[in-house]
């Protein structure tokens, strides 16, 4: 055979082999990995949004000392499971937000959607904790923080965080504001 014919046949053979091997890969699409099972509700993750623009600023209003004392007393000793109410009778939308002025605070989440914050606060109240919603930000970028407090000392706050962890709630400890 002529040398040019041999080179063309070898080139054509290589091209056919590449087409046979690579074209099915391109046409079949991406390979799908095994889909992991959906997480159980108790293993689901929560997303926390930290608004760093307002760190170190004074809260918009201070809670009266009597309200702060009643919040600290009710947070320190959650009700036993048998005495917990099954439903919350008054809606959270009408409740006045309490802002912790002095003492430690436990934050459980920050939500862009007020309904999500109210749902978590309602769940915490059903579990015996006295939770409140603290709105922060402007109307365009408003967040609703779900918190417990004010708590007199760090040890008591750490105890409450341990109780929250037993109820499968992730939380963050916030120091007293200036």
ZIDA-V474923 format. One record per backbone hydrogen bond with DSSP energy under -0.5 kcal/mol. CO is the residue of the C=O (numbers start at 1). NH is the residue of the N-H. Records with the same first field share a line. If there is no record, write none. Layout:
CO=NH / NH
//
This chain:
2=6
3=7
4=8
5=9
6=10
7=11
8=12
9=13
10=14
11=15
12=16
13=17
14=18
15=19
16=20
17=21
18=22
19=23
22=26
23=27
24=28
25=29
31=33
40=43 / 44
41=44
48=50
49=51
50=52
51=54
52=55
54=57
64=68
65=69
66=70
67=71
68=72
69=73
70=74
71=75
72=76
73=77
80=83 / 84
81=84
87=89
91=94
92=95
98=100
99=63
104=150 / 151
105=107 / 174
106=148
107=172
109=146
111=144
112=114
113=117
114=118
115=119
116=120
117=121
118=122
119=123
120=124
121=125
122=126
123=127
124=129
125=128
129=131
130=149
132=147
133=135
134=145
136=143
139=142
143=136 / 145
144=111
145=134 / 147
146=108 / 109
147=132
148=106
151=104
153=157
154=158
155=159
156=160
157=161
158=162
159=163
160=164
161=165
162=166
163=167
164=169
165=168
172=107 / 174
174=105
//
